[in-house]
């Protein structure tokens, strides 16, 4: 077998136990944004993963702190958040409502620059999203069928999901 296998092949092997006959819930995928992913591809992956995770968000928070200067787009977002929620740059655990399209866009805009952003689904859902270290560590957990929906949307957008994400295990 060649040394390099696509993520699809690796995930297919990982997913074999998902057709569990013992009635247990399927184990979700733990995925990370691949190091060195182009900024446009990274944003597309973050958008699509958050689109999939947002409807189940039991809790969401983001730190309005960055280890680097905020780019202009992020500065405009921080101003908008301050005007809507009263939260200011430097605050931690700011709650945004991801069912609100504008607030979801703010979250997506800040993810690559914040020291911490998290979304957690209900307990046992296998749904989560996390970004840390000024966007250098972005990961998520989704059940297999939901990850496949994200992959399909990424392909539709012209983003190769096999180059944008890698198994964390």
JOLIN-V311809 format. One line per field, one symbol per residue. ss: DSSP state (A for helix, B for strand, O for the rest). psi: psi as a letter, one per 20 degrees, with the letter a starting at -180 (. if undefined). A space follows every 10 residues. Layout:
BEGIN
ss = ???
psi = ???
END
This chain:
BEGIN
ss = OOOOOOAAAA AAAAAAAAOO OOOOOOOOBB BBBOOOOOAA AAAAAAAAAA AAAAOOBBBB BBOOOOOOOO OAAAAAAAAA AAAAAOOOOO OOOBOOOOOO AAAAAAAAAA AOOOOBBBBB BOOOOOOBBB BBOOOOBBBB BBOAAAAAAA AAAAAAOOOO AAAABBBOO
psi = pqhpqqhggg hgghigjhlp ijjqqqprpo qqpppjpqgg ggggggghgh hhhghjohqp qqplpqirpp rghhghghgg gghgiipqpi qqlppqoiip gghghggghh giiqippqpp rqpjhkprqp qrlljioprr pqqghhhhgg gghgghijpo hhiiqqpi.
END
